[in-house]
Each structure stands twice: as structure tokens, then as C-alpha cells.
């Protein structure tokens, strides 16, 4: 517990949480090199806490509503609603270079509350839900816009956002206190360098998204995939005839995706097990998660963290678990194998371990899929298509929180590589992988510059 003195407490702040000694030190400096956040903005939080009824509809007739979790997802996948569900749709629409802040949640480390993400091309098709604060800068994409974003992602910047919190069970953000946050500026050349890194991160994330879509498009052009996709797209009640063996008593395992499993089994001879290494599909074990601080312990990623564009993991004591069951190799595929079946959920999603998973211990909820050399890119692109997602979900068993049956998973149909444009798919996936890693490194370097080269001078 810390104690400190505030020279000029404001009448709007109700508790000590609304102050931080480091921020008070920056405020006290009182020069042109520290500006209030609101002075940089044209709009802030116009859609925050807006109340409306969500009217679901088919994708071709609606818009995509992004929750806080969707904002931070590597591949945002929101809920499709009618645009007229929102009283003022335009204030909800995401625009490039906006800084989006998670404005509701818990205060604990590793939670989304208080975290920021800059809007790039992956998000600009969407509309914000009521729990996000959108900041539109006077000069979108300017040096001060990108500098402020990097600052808000430093340890001090996230602490500054949380000083604007109010409430107990599910805290929110007071926009008056948020706008009063001091933003320390640096030398012009340093600010330019940070802005260039953030700009590169935004462009690389857009390239990552575009290349991944191109890889999936190459998979979807295969004739068998065209037929299977048609079966998956129609949203209706299903009944199919099945005359093959029944390894499961759940009808969902056979009717999922409108019979896409049957279509592909009839067209392809290969099974997923044919491209796996021995014992190449497994979940991790359950273990206690005891928080600790560096340099002790290991980084740990939950199922949600794996599918975030910038994972917000935690530090835990190294559990008594073998390395194989706790960590994964860099070329592994990671599948969300516990969760809900609704659209937009993590269940069935696939990610490359090279993005973040290989550097940390993983939750038991993540299914590890280890494929043979040379198959990784094709396997990832195929399993992450609409058809691939339905195939993975067809292995679900359970009611409240479904999980995947490994034996059903191993029997899933897998494309014959001779039918696939494997070289093209591999090229697109590798380009997407390189762009994603470059974006992560650029953003991390921008944050490091502010934390290690600028803030120490302000706090000295």
C-alpha cells in the first residue's frame, strides 16, 4: 500500500484511486510539454454507455457490433445487428486512427479494462458497443495521435486511464477525469520515431489481415470446399441421413455445417490424423495458477489471450507440469477447445503459436495440434476457414461448456494436398505471419522508447 500527498485535489474525484503520484508529478511540471488528453481530441466517448436493443439479422442486411473482446481480437468477429438498432449509428462507427479504450470491467492485472487499441483496417468495418470509449483526434494519424496511443499503453498510461474509474462491481470510466489525464510529450525527433513505429504496426496488422484472407480464399476455391461452404452458409434447422459408424451419440457431430463433414469425407481420402505427428493432438493438464512478479515464475496465457492481437497475460508460479504439457513449439497450431458454440466465440478458433503462444505457458483449455513438417500453413489456412471452423465445432461434446473429442477430431476430413494450391497458400500465410510479428515488435518498441527514454526524465 502506498501513501502520497495531492496538492490540489479536485472536487470531481471521490477517492484515492483517482490519483496517482506519478501523474501528479507530471501535472506539477506544468509546462507545454505536458498537455491534457482532451486538448488533443475532437470527440471522446460519444457512444459510451449508450443504451439500445440489438436486433439480430443476416450479415448482408446488418452491421457488425464489436464488443470490448472483439476490439482486442486478432481477427474481430462481432455480432450482426440491424444498423437502426442504434439511435445514432454514426457515432458508433469505428474510424481509422481512433484510439479505442475498454471502458468497463475489472481492475485486476490481465483484464481488458483500461487497455487501448488503435483502430486499423481490421476494425473500421465495425460499430462499437456501449462499453468502449472512442477517441477521435483533431488530426487523425498525426504524430500526437500515435504518440498518445503508445503512451496510453505504457504501464503509467494504463494506470492513468484507471485513475478515471468509478463504480465497484463493474467499474466504468468518467470521461471528465479521463480527459484530464496529462500526456507528457517528448523531443520532436523521439515523438516522430515513436509515431513511425506505431504507423508501421498499424500497416503491418492490416497486411496480416489481408494476407490471411488471401490464403483462405485460395483454400475456398477448391471445388470440394465450394460445395462444403454452400452447405455451411445457409442458417436453418438441420436433418441429415447418416449411414456411417456412430462414434458419438450427439447428432450435432454429424449434422453440423449442413452435412459438410459428409461432403468432404466423400471427396477426400485423407484424415487430419494423417498429417499429425504421433500423439500430436492433446490438451494441457489442470493446475493451480498462483500469481507472482518477475523475475519469478513464467508468463501464462489464457484461452482469451491466445486470440488477442496483443496478449494481456499474467505471471504465475511455474507449476509442476512437464514442458511438453505446459509449453508448445513455435510451429504448433493452437485451437480454442472449451467454450460456447455461439457465433463470435473462441471455441473452434485456430491460431499460430508463433504469434505469442510459444513464449509462455498455456492454459489446459487450448488444444495443441502438432502437424508434420511442411503442412502447418495449409492446415492453419484450411482449419480457419468457415468450413474448417464448422468441422472443428462438429467434434464438440458436452452441454454447458462443450469441449472437443480428440478421436472425432483426428477423423475429420483433410484436403488432399494435390488438390490444394499449397505453394500459394504457404506464401500468403508466411507473409501474414511475418507482418503480424513485425507489428508486435514495432508497437513494443514504441512503448519501450516512452517507458525507458522519456518517462524517466519526467519522473526523476
DOKEGU-850666 format. One record per residue (C-alpha): residue number from 1; residue in three letters; x, y, z. Coordinates in nm, 2 decimals, m for minus. Layout:
<nodes>
> seq | type | east | north | up
> NUM | Ala | X | Y | Z
...
</nodes>
This chain:
<nodes>
> seq | type | east | north | up
> 1 | Unk | 0.00 | 0.00 | 0.00
> 2 | Unk | 0.13 | 0.35 | m0.09
> 3 | Unk | 0.06 | 0.68 | 0.07
> 4 | Unk | 0.11 | 1.02 | m0.11
> 5 | Unk | 0.00 | 1.38 | m0.09
> 6 | Unk | m0.21 | 1.56 | m0.35
> 7 | Unk | m0.15 | 1.93 | m0.35
> 8 | Unk | m0.47 | 2.03 | m0.53
> 9 | Unk | m0.74 | 1.76 | m0.50
> 10 | Unk | m1.03 | 1.81 | m0.75
> 11 | Unk | m1.39 | 1.82 | m0.64
> 12 | Unk | m1.48 | 1.56 | m0.91
> 13 | Unk | m1.25 | 1.28 | m0.77
> 14 | Unk | m1.41 | 1.08 | m0.49
> 15 | Unk | m1.14 | 0.85 | m0.38
> 16 | Unk | m0.76 | 0.80 | m0.37
> 17 | Unk | m0.79 | 0.56 | m0.67
> 18 | Unk | m0.85 | 0.87 | m0.89
> 19 | Unk | m0.49 | 0.99 | m0.82
> 20 | Unk | m0.15 | 0.85 | m0.89
> 21 | Unk | 0.17 | 1.01 | m0.75
> 22 | Unk | 0.35 | 0.98 | m1.09
> 23 | Unk | 0.06 | 1.16 | m1.27
> 24 | Unk | 0.06 | 1.43 | m1.00
> 25 | Unk | 0.43 | 1.48 | m1.06
> 26 | Unk | 0.37 | 1.52 | m1.44
> 27 | Unk | 0.09 | 1.77 | m1.37
> 28 | Unk | 0.30 | 1.97 | m1.13
> 29 | Unk | 0.57 | 2.01 | m1.40
> 30 | Unk | 0.31 | 2.25 | m1.56
> 31 | Unk | 0.49 | 2.32 | m1.89
> 32 | Unk | 0.39 | 2.30 | m2.26
> 33 | Unk | 0.55 | 1.96 | m2.27
> 34 | Unk | 0.25 | 1.80 | m2.09
> 35 | Unk | m0.10 | 1.85 | m2.23
> 36 | Unk | m0.44 | 1.74 | m2.12
> 37 | Unk | m0.57 | 1.45 | m2.32
> 38 | Unk | m0.89 | 1.63 | m2.41
> 39 | Unk | m0.70 | 1.91 | m2.57
> 40 | Unk | m0.58 | 1.67 | m2.84
> 41 | Unk | m0.93 | 1.53 | m2.92
> 42 | Unk | m1.21 | 1.63 | m3.14
> 43 | Unk | m1.46 | 1.37 | m2.99
> 44 | Unk | m1.44 | 1.14 | m2.69
> 45 | Unk | m1.68 | 0.87 | m2.59
> 46 | Unk | m1.98 | 0.98 | m2.80
> 47 | Unk | m2.12 | 0.63 | m2.80
> 48 | Unk | m2.01 | 0.54 | m2.45
> 49 | Unk | m2.29 | 0.39 | m2.22
> 50 | Unk | m2.54 | 0.43 | m2.50
> 51 | Unk | m2.84 | 0.20 | m2.45
> 52 | Unk | m3.01 | 0.02 | m2.73
> 53 | Unk | m3.18 | m0.31 | m2.82
> 54 | Unk | m2.97 | m0.53 | m3.05
> 55 | Unk | m3.18 | m0.66 | m3.34
> 56 | Unk | m3.00 | m0.96 | m3.49
> 57 | Unk | m3.01 | m1.01 | m3.87
> 58 | Unk | m2.83 | m1.18 | m4.15
> 59 | Unk | m2.48 | m1.04 | m4.24
> 60 | Unk | m2.60 | m0.90 | m4.58
> 61 | Unk | m2.86 | m0.68 | m4.41
> 62 | Unk | m2.67 | m0.56 | m4.10
> 63 | Unk | m2.36 | m0.42 | m3.95
> 64 | Unk | m2.10 | m0.58 | m3.71
> 65 | Unk | m2.13 | m0.48 | m3.35
> 66 | Unk | m1.79 | m0.50 | m3.17
> 67 | Unk | m1.77 | m0.58 | m2.81
> 68 | Unk | m1.46 | m0.50 | m2.60
> 69 | Unk | m1.33 | m0.85 | m2.66
> 70 | Unk | m1.38 | m0.81 | m3.03
> 71 | Unk | m1.18 | m0.48 | m3.03
> 72 | Unk | m0.87 | m0.66 | m2.90
> 73 | Unk | m0.91 | m0.98 | m3.10
> 74 | Unk | m0.66 | m1.06 | m3.37
> 75 | Unk | m0.95 | m1.13 | m3.61
> 76 | Unk | m1.25 | m0.93 | m3.49
> 77 | Unk | m1.58 | m1.12 | m3.53
> 78 | Unk | m1.87 | m0.93 | m3.39
> 79 | Unk | m2.25 | m0.98 | m3.37
> 80 | Unk | m2.45 | m0.89 | m3.68
> 81 | Unk | m2.73 | m0.65 | m3.60
> 82 | Unk | m2.96 | m0.41 | m3.78
> 83 | Unk | m2.80 | m0.06 | m3.82
> 84 | Unk | m3.11 | 0.11 | m3.70
> 85 | Unk | m3.08 | m0.07 | m3.36
> 86 | Unk | m2.86 | 0.22 | m3.26
> 87 | Unk | m3.02 | 0.57 | m3.21
> 88 | Unk | m2.71 | 0.74 | m3.37
> 89 | Unk | m2.52 | 0.48 | m3.57
> 90 | Unk | m2.26 | 0.72 | m3.70
> 91 | Unk | m2.12 | 0.79 | m3.35
> 92 | Unk | m2.07 | 0.41 | m3.31
> 93 | Unk | m1.88 | 0.36 | m3.64
> 94 | Unk | m1.51 | 0.28 | m3.60
> 95 | Unk | m1.28 | 0.51 | m3.79
> 96 | Unk | m0.91 | 0.46 | m3.87
> 97 | Unk | m0.66 | 0.60 | m3.62
> 98 | Unk | m0.92 | 0.63 | m3.34
> 99 | Unk | m0.79 | 0.51 | m3.00
> 100 | Unk | m1.04 | 0.27 | m2.85
> 101 | Unk | m1.04 | 0.21 | m2.47
> 102 | Unk | m1.20 | m0.07 | m2.28
> 103 | Unk | m1.43 | 0.12 | m2.06
> 104 | Unk | m1.60 | m0.14 | m1.84
> 105 | Unk | m1.46 | m0.44 | m1.65
> 106 | Unk | m1.25 | m0.54 | m1.35
> 107 | Unk | m0.94 | m0.36 | m1.23
> 108 | Unk | m0.71 | m0.67 | m1.19
> 109 | Unk | m0.40 | m0.71 | m1.39
> 110 | Unk | m0.45 | m0.90 | m1.71
> 111 | Unk | m0.81 | m0.77 | m1.76
> 112 | Unk | m0.91 | m0.56 | m2.05
> 113 | Unk | m1.04 | m0.26 | m1.85
> 114 | Unk | m0.83 | 0.05 | m1.92
> 115 | Unk | m0.64 | m0.10 | m2.22
> 116 | Unk | m0.62 | 0.08 | m2.55
> 117 | Unk | m0.60 | m0.03 | m2.91
> 118 | Unk | m0.56 | 0.18 | m3.22
> 119 | Unk | m0.82 | 0.13 | m3.50
> 120 | Unk | m0.68 | m0.02 | m3.82
> 121 | Unk | m0.84 | m0.17 | m4.12
> 122 | Unk | m0.94 | m0.49 | m3.93
> 123 | Unk | m1.18 | m0.28 | m3.72
> 124 | Unk | m1.31 | 0.00 | m3.94
> 125 | Unk | m1.60 | m0.21 | m4.08
> 126 | Unk | m1.74 | m0.24 | m3.73
> 127 | Unk | m1.96 | m0.04 | m3.48
> 128 | Unk | m1.87 | 0.00 | m3.12
> 129 | Unk | m2.08 | m0.14 | m2.83
> 130 | Unk | m2.17 | 0.08 | m2.53
> 131 | Unk | m1.87 | m0.03 | m2.32
> 132 | Unk | m1.59 | 0.12 | m2.53
> 133 | Unk | m1.46 | 0.48 | m2.53
> 134 | Unk | m1.36 | 0.60 | m2.88
> 135 | Unk | m1.12 | 0.89 | m2.90
> 136 | Unk | m1.11 | 1.08 | m3.23
> 137 | Unk | m0.81 | 1.31 | m3.25
> 138 | Unk | m0.80 | 1.66 | m3.40
> 139 | Unk | m0.55 | 1.54 | m3.66
> 140 | Unk | m0.62 | 1.16 | m3.72
> 141 | Unk | m0.29 | 0.97 | m3.79
> 142 | Unk | m0.08 | 1.27 | m3.67
> 143 | Unk | 0.24 | 1.23 | m3.46
> 144 | Unk | 0.05 | 1.34 | m3.14
> 145 | Unk | m0.23 | 1.09 | m3.22
> 146 | Unk | 0.02 | 0.80 | m3.24
> 147 | Unk | 0.24 | 0.92 | m2.96
> 148 | Unk | m0.06 | 0.94 | m2.72
> 149 | Unk | m0.17 | 0.58 | m2.82
> 150 | Unk | 0.18 | 0.45 | m2.74
> 151 | Unk | 0.18 | 0.64 | m2.41
> 152 | Unk | m0.16 | 0.50 | m2.30
> 153 | Unk | m0.02 | 0.15 | m2.35
> 154 | Unk | 0.27 | 0.21 | m2.11
> 155 | Unk | 0.24 | 0.09 | m1.75
> 156 | Unk | 0.19 | 0.45 | m1.64
> 157 | Unk | m0.05 | 0.52 | m1.93
> 158 | Unk | m0.28 | 0.23 | m1.83
> 159 | Unk | m0.26 | 0.34 | m1.47
> 160 | Unk | m0.36 | 0.69 | m1.58
> 161 | Unk | m0.67 | 0.56 | m1.75
> 162 | Unk | m0.77 | 0.36 | m1.44
> 163 | Unk | m0.75 | 0.67 | m1.23
> 164 | Unk | m1.06 | 0.78 | m1.41
> 165 | Unk | m1.25 | 0.47 | m1.29
> 166 | Unk | m1.57 | 0.48 | m1.09
> 167 | Unk | m1.80 | 0.22 | m0.95
> 168 | Unk | m1.74 | m0.10 | m0.76
> 169 | Unk | m1.87 | m0.43 | m0.91
> 170 | Unk | m1.81 | m0.34 | m1.28
> 171 | Unk | m1.61 | m0.01 | m1.29
> 172 | Unk | m1.65 | 0.23 | m1.57
> 173 | Unk | m1.47 | 0.54 | m1.68
> 174 | Unk | m1.56 | 0.90 | m1.60
> 175 | Unk | m1.50 | 1.10 | m1.92
> 176 | Unk | m1.42 | 1.42 | m1.74
> 177 | Unk | m1.14 | 1.26 | m1.54
> 178 | Unk | m1.02 | 1.07 | m1.85
> 179 | Unk | m1.00 | 1.39 | m2.04
> 180 | Unk | m0.79 | 1.55 | m1.76
> 181 | Unk | m0.51 | 1.29 | m1.79
> 182 | Unk | m0.18 | 1.46 | m1.86
> 183 | Unk | 0.00 | 1.34 | m2.17
> 184 | Unk | 0.38 | 1.40 | m2.14
> 185 | Unk | 0.54 | 1.49 | m2.47
> 186 | Unk | 0.90 | 1.42 | m2.57
> 187 | Unk | 1.16 | 1.58 | m2.80
> 188 | Unk | 1.03 | 1.62 | m3.16
> 189 | Unk | 1.26 | 1.36 | m3.30
> 190 | Unk | 1.17 | 1.10 | m3.04
> 191 | Unk | 0.80 | 1.16 | m3.10
> 192 | Unk | 0.85 | 1.12 | m3.47
> 193 | Unk | 1.03 | 0.79 | m3.41
> 194 | Unk | 0.75 | 0.66 | m3.19
> 195 | Unk | 0.48 | 0.77 | m3.44
> 196 | Unk | 0.66 | 0.59 | m3.72
> 197 | Unk | 0.67 | 0.27 | m3.52
> 198 | Unk | 0.30 | 0.28 | m3.44
> 199 | Unk | 0.22 | 0.36 | m3.80
> 200 | Unk | 0.42 | 0.06 | m3.91
> 201 | Unk | 0.24 | m0.15 | m3.66
> 202 | Unk | m0.10 | m0.04 | m3.80
> 203 | Unk | 0.00 | m0.10 | m4.16
> 204 | Unk | 0.15 | m0.44 | m4.07
> 205 | Unk | m0.16 | m0.56 | m3.89
> 206 | Unk | m0.37 | m0.46 | m4.20
> 207 | Unk | m0.13 | m0.66 | m4.42
> 208 | Unk | m0.16 | m0.96 | m4.18
> 209 | Unk | m0.53 | m0.95 | m4.21
> 210 | Unk | m0.53 | m0.91 | m4.59
> 211 | Unk | m0.28 | m1.19 | m4.64
> 212 | Unk | m0.47 | m1.43 | m4.42
> 213 | Unk | m0.79 | m1.36 | m4.62
> 214 | Unk | m0.60 | m1.43 | m4.94
> 215 | Unk | m0.48 | m1.76 | m4.80
> 216 | Unk | m0.83 | m1.87 | m4.71
> 217 | Unk | m0.96 | m1.75 | m5.04
> 218 | Unk | m0.71 | m1.98 | m5.21
> 219 | Unk | m0.84 | m2.27 | m5.00
> 220 | Unk | m1.21 | m2.19 | m5.07
> 221 | Unk | m1.16 | m2.20 | m5.44
> 222 | Unk | m1.11 | m2.58 | m5.43
> 223 | Unk | m1.42 | m2.75 | m5.57
> 224 | Unk | m1.49 | m2.96 | m5.26
> 225 | Unk | m1.46 | m2.65 | m5.04
> 226 | Unk | m1.71 | m2.46 | m5.27
> 227 | Unk | m1.98 | m2.73 | m5.21
> 228 | Unk | m1.90 | m2.76 | m4.83
> 229 | Unk | m1.91 | m2.38 | m4.79
> 230 | Unk | m2.26 | m2.37 | m4.96
> 231 | Unk | m2.38 | m2.62 | m4.70
> 232 | Unk | m2.23 | m2.42 | m4.41
> 233 | Unk | m2.36 | m2.08 | m4.51
> 234 | Unk | m2.73 | m2.15 | m4.50
> 235 | Unk | m2.86 | m2.08 | m4.15
> 236 | Unk | m3.15 | m2.32 | m4.09
> 237 | Unk | m3.26 | m2.63 | m3.88
> 238 | Unk | m3.08 | m2.94 | m4.00
> 239 | Unk | m3.17 | m3.30 | m4.05
> 240 | Unk | m2.95 | m3.54 | m4.24
> 241 | Unk | m2.92 | m3.91 | m4.31
> 242 | Unk | m2.61 | m4.08 | m4.18
> 243 | Unk | m2.52 | m4.44 | m4.27
> 244 | Unk | m2.16 | m4.44 | m4.14
> 245 | Unk | m2.03 | m4.56 | m3.80
> 246 | Unk | m2.16 | m4.35 | m3.50
> 247 | Unk | m1.86 | m4.29 | m3.27
> 248 | Unk | m2.07 | m4.03 | m3.08
> 249 | Unk | m2.44 | m4.02 | m2.97
> 250 | Unk | m2.46 | m3.65 | m3.03
> 251 | Unk | m2.65 | m3.57 | m3.36
> 252 | Unk | m2.47 | m3.23 | m3.37
> 253 | Unk | m2.14 | m3.41 | m3.45
> 254 | Unk | m2.29 | m3.53 | m3.78
> 255 | Unk | m2.54 | m3.25 | m3.88
> 256 | Unk | m2.31 | m2.96 | m3.81
> 257 | Unk | m2.24 | m2.74 | m4.11
> 258 | Unk | m2.53 | m2.88 | m4.30
> 259 | Unk | m2.35 | m3.21 | m4.36
> 260 | Unk | m2.02 | m3.06 | m4.46
> 261 | Unk | m1.84 | m3.35 | m4.28
> 262 | Unk | m2.01 | m3.60 | m4.51
> 263 | Unk | m1.95 | m3.39 | m4.83
> 264 | Unk | m1.57 | m3.37 | m4.76
> 265 | Unk | m1.54 | m3.73 | m4.64
> 266 | Unk | m1.68 | m3.84 | m4.97
> 267 | Unk | m1.44 | m3.62 | m5.17
> 268 | Unk | m1.12 | m3.65 | m4.98
> 269 | Unk | m0.94 | m3.97 | m4.87
> 270 | Unk | m0.71 | m3.80 | m4.61
> 271 | Unk | m0.79 | m3.75 | m4.24
> 272 | Unk | m0.65 | m3.50 | m4.01
> 273 | Unk | m0.46 | m3.78 | m3.83
> 274 | Unk | m0.26 | m3.84 | m4.15
> 275 | Unk | m0.08 | m3.50 | m4.12
> 276 | Unk | m0.02 | m3.51 | m3.74
> 277 | Unk | 0.29 | m3.63 | m3.57
> 278 | Unk | 0.24 | m3.92 | m3.32
> 279 | Unk | 0.03 | m3.81 | m3.03
> 280 | Unk | 0.00 | m3.47 | m3.20
> 281 | Unk | m0.33 | m3.36 | m3.05
> 282 | Unk | m0.38 | m3.30 | m2.68
> 283 | Unk | m0.49 | m3.06 | m2.41
> 284 | Unk | m0.28 | m2.95 | m2.12
> 285 | Unk | m0.35 | m3.06 | m1.77
> 286 | Unk | m0.53 | m2.86 | m1.50
> 287 | Unk | m0.31 | m2.69 | m1.24
> 288 | Unk | m0.33 | m2.41 | m0.98
> 289 | Unk | m0.24 | m2.06 | m1.10
> 290 | Unk | m0.06 | m1.87 | m0.84
> 291 | Unk | 0.03 | m1.51 | m0.92
> 292 | Unk | 0.38 | m1.38 | m0.88
> 293 | Unk | 0.60 | m1.10 | m1.01
> 294 | Unk | 0.91 | m1.11 | m1.24
> 295 | Unk | 1.18 | m1.23 | m1.23
> 296 | Unk | 1.00 | m1.52 | m1.06
> 297 | Unk | 0.76 | m1.75 | m1.24
> 298 | Unk | 0.66 | m1.77 | m1.60
> 299 | Unk | 0.43 | m1.58 | m1.84
> 300 | Unk | 0.09 | m1.75 | m1.87
> 301 | Unk | m0.17 | m1.71 | m2.14
> 302 | Unk | m0.54 | m1.79 | m2.11
> 303 | Unk | m0.76 | m1.91 | m2.40
> 304 | Unk | m0.87 | m1.54 | m2.45
> 305 | Unk | m0.51 | m1.42 | m2.45
> 306 | Unk | m0.41 | m1.66 | m2.73
> 307 | Unk | m0.66 | m1.49 | m2.98
> 308 | Unk | m0.58 | m1.13 | m2.89
> 309 | Unk | m0.39 | m0.90 | m3.12
> 310 | Unk | m0.17 | m0.81 | m2.82
> 311 | Unk | m0.20 | m1.08 | m2.54
> 312 | Unk | m0.26 | m0.95 | m2.19
> 313 | Unk | m0.13 | m1.25 | m2.00
> 314 | Unk | m0.03 | m1.28 | m1.63
> 315 | Unk | 0.27 | m1.40 | m1.44
> 316 | Unk | 0.23 | m1.72 | m1.24
> 317 | Unk | 0.45 | m1.96 | m1.03
> 318 | Unk | 0.59 | m2.24 | m1.26
> 319 | Unk | 0.35 | m2.53 | m1.20
> 320 | Unk | 0.48 | m2.89 | m1.15
> 321 | Unk | 0.39 | m2.98 | m1.51
> 322 | Unk | 0.62 | m3.12 | m1.79
> 323 | Unk | 0.74 | m2.88 | m2.05
> 324 | Unk | 0.55 | m3.06 | m2.33
> 325 | Unk | 0.22 | m3.02 | m2.15
> 326 | Unk | 0.29 | m2.65 | m2.05
> 327 | Unk | 0.47 | m2.50 | m2.35
> 328 | Unk | 0.43 | m2.55 | m2.72
> 329 | Unk | 0.68 | m2.54 | m3.01
> 330 | Unk | 0.68 | m2.24 | m3.23
> 331 | Unk | 0.53 | m2.43 | m3.53
> 332 | Unk | 0.23 | m2.56 | m3.33
> 333 | Unk | m0.14 | m2.48 | m3.41
> 334 | Unk | m0.35 | m2.37 | m3.11
> 335 | Unk | m0.72 | m2.44 | m3.10
> 336 | Unk | m0.98 | m2.30 | m2.86
> 337 | Unk | m1.13 | m2.62 | m2.73
> 338 | Unk | m1.35 | m2.52 | m2.44
> 339 | Unk | m1.63 | m2.27 | m2.46
> 340 | Unk | m1.97 | m2.18 | m2.61
> 341 | Unk | m2.09 | m2.26 | m2.96
> 342 | Unk | m2.24 | m1.92 | m3.04
> 343 | Unk | m2.10 | m1.71 | m3.33
> 344 | Unk | m1.80 | m1.50 | m3.24
> 345 | Unk | m1.69 | m1.72 | m2.95
> 346 | Unk | m1.34 | m1.86 | m2.92
> 347 | Unk | m1.45 | m2.22 | m2.94
> 348 | Unk | m1.30 | m2.38 | m3.25
> 349 | Unk | m1.08 | m2.08 | m3.35
> 350 | Unk | m0.73 | m2.16 | m3.47
> 351 | Unk | m0.41 | m1.96 | m3.41
> 352 | Unk | m0.04 | m1.99 | m3.49
> 353 | Unk | 0.18 | m2.04 | m3.18
> 354 | Unk | 0.44 | m1.83 | m3.35
> 355 | Unk | 0.24 | m1.51 | m3.28
> 356 | Unk | 0.27 | m1.54 | m2.90
> 357 | Unk | 0.18 | m1.88 | m2.76
> 358 | Unk | 0.53 | m2.04 | m2.79
> 359 | Unk | 0.68 | m1.78 | m2.55
> 360 | Unk | 0.46 | m1.86 | m2.25
> 361 | Unk | 0.28 | m2.14 | m2.06
> 362 | Unk | m0.06 | m2.22 | m2.19
> 363 | Unk | m0.40 | m2.30 | m2.03
> 364 | Unk | m0.54 | m2.65 | m2.05
> 365 | Unk | m0.83 | m2.51 | m2.25
> 366 | Unk | m0.61 | m2.47 | m2.55
> 367 | Unk | m0.58 | m2.78 | m2.78
> 368 | Unk | m0.23 | m2.83 | m2.91
> 369 | Unk | m0.22 | m2.95 | m3.27
> 370 | Unk | 0.13 | m3.06 | m3.39
> 371 | Unk | 0.14 | m3.13 | m3.77
> 372 | Unk | 0.42 | m3.27 | m3.98
> 373 | Unk | 0.68 | m3.05 | m4.15
> 374 | Unk | 0.56 | m2.86 | m4.45
> 375 | Unk | 0.19 | m2.90 | m4.36
> 376 | Unk | 0.15 | m2.62 | m4.10
> 377 | Unk | 0.05 | m2.33 | m4.33
> 378 | Unk | m0.21 | m2.54 | m4.53
> 379 | Unk | m0.35 | m2.69 | m4.21
> 380 | Unk | m0.39 | m2.34 | m4.05
> 381 | Unk | m0.55 | m2.18 | m4.35
> 382 | Unk | m0.79 | m2.48 | m4.40
> 383 | Unk | m0.90 | m2.51 | m4.04
> 384 | Unk | m0.95 | m2.13 | m4.00
> 385 | Unk | m1.20 | m2.11 | m4.30
> 386 | Unk | m1.57 | m2.11 | m4.24
> 387 | Unk | m1.58 | m2.48 | m4.33
> 388 | Unk | m1.28 | m2.56 | m4.11
> 389 | Unk | m1.45 | m2.39 | m3.82
> 390 | Unk | m1.76 | m2.60 | m3.86
> 391 | Unk | m1.56 | m2.92 | m3.88
> 392 | Unk | m1.38 | m2.84 | m3.56
> 393 | Unk | m1.71 | m2.75 | m3.39
> 394 | Unk | m1.86 | m3.08 | m3.51
> 395 | Unk | m1.63 | m3.26 | m3.26
> 396 | Unk | m1.80 | m3.08 | m2.96
> 397 | Unk | m1.94 | m3.28 | m2.67
> 398 | Unk | m2.10 | m3.16 | m2.35
> 399 | Unk | m2.37 | m2.91 | m2.27
> 400 | Unk | m2.29 | m2.61 | m2.05
> 401 | Unk | m1.93 | m2.57 | m2.17
> 402 | Unk | m1.86 | m2.80 | m2.47
> 403 | Unk | m1.52 | m2.95 | m2.53
> 404 | Unk | m1.36 | m3.13 | m2.83
> 405 | Unk | m1.34 | m3.51 | m2.86
> 406 | Unk | m0.99 | m3.59 | m2.98
> 407 | Unk | m1.09 | m3.91 | m3.16
> 408 | Unk | m1.35 | m3.72 | m3.36
> 409 | Unk | m1.10 | m3.45 | m3.43
> 410 | Unk | m0.85 | m3.70 | m3.57
> 411 | Unk | m1.11 | m3.84 | m3.81
> 412 | Unk | m1.20 | m3.51 | m3.96
> 413 | Unk | m1.15 | m3.49 | m4.34
> 414 | Unk | m0.84 | m3.32 | m4.45
> 415 | Unk | m0.77 | m3.19 | m4.80
> 416 | Unk | m0.56 | m3.39 | m5.04
> 417 | Unk | m0.26 | m3.17 | m5.09
> 418 | Unk | m0.25 | m3.24 | m5.46
> 419 | Unk | m0.59 | m3.06 | m5.50
> 420 | Unk | m0.47 | m2.75 | m5.30
> 421 | Unk | m0.26 | m2.46 | m5.43
> 422 | Unk | m0.02 | m2.54 | m5.15
> 423 | Unk | 0.26 | m2.30 | m5.26
> 424 | Unk | 0.02 | m2.01 | m5.29
> 425 | Unk | m0.14 | m2.08 | m4.95
> 426 | Unk | 0.20 | m2.12 | m4.79
> 427 | Unk | 0.32 | m1.79 | m4.94
> 428 | Unk | 0.02 | m1.59 | m4.81
> 429 | Unk | 0.03 | m1.75 | m4.46
> 430 | Unk | 0.40 | m1.68 | m4.42
> 431 | Unk | 0.35 | m1.32 | m4.53
> 432 | Unk | 0.07 | m1.28 | m4.28
> 433 | Unk | 0.29 | m1.43 | m4.01
> 434 | Unk | 0.58 | m1.20 | m4.08
> 435 | Unk | 0.35 | m0.89 | m4.09
> 436 | Unk | 0.19 | m0.98 | m3.75
> 437 | Unk | 0.53 | m1.04 | m3.58
> 438 | Unk | 0.66 | m0.71 | m3.73
> 439 | Unk | 0.36 | m0.52 | m3.60
> 440 | Unk | 0.41 | m0.67 | m3.25
> 441 | Unk | 0.78 | m0.58 | m3.25
> 442 | Unk | 0.71 | m0.22 | m3.37
> 443 | Unk | 0.45 | m0.15 | m3.12
> 444 | Unk | 0.65 | m0.30 | m2.83
> 445 | Unk | 0.95 | m0.08 | m2.94
> 446 | Unk | 0.73 | 0.24 | m2.94
> 447 | Unk | 0.61 | 0.17 | m2.59
> 448 | Unk | 0.96 | 0.08 | m2.47
> 449 | Unk | 1.10 | 0.42 | m2.60
> 450 | Unk | 0.84 | 0.61 | m2.40
> 451 | Unk | 0.89 | 0.40 | m2.09
> 452 | Unk | 1.27 | 0.39 | m2.08
> 453 | Unk | 1.38 | 0.71 | m2.26
> 454 | Unk | 1.11 | 0.97 | m2.19
> 455 | Unk | 0.91 | 0.90 | m1.87
> 456 | Unk | 1.22 | 0.86 | m1.65
> 457 | Unk | 1.31 | 1.22 | m1.72
> 458 | Unk | 0.96 | 1.33 | m1.62
> 459 | Unk | 0.96 | 1.13 | m1.30
> 460 | Unk | 1.32 | 1.20 | m1.19
</nodes>
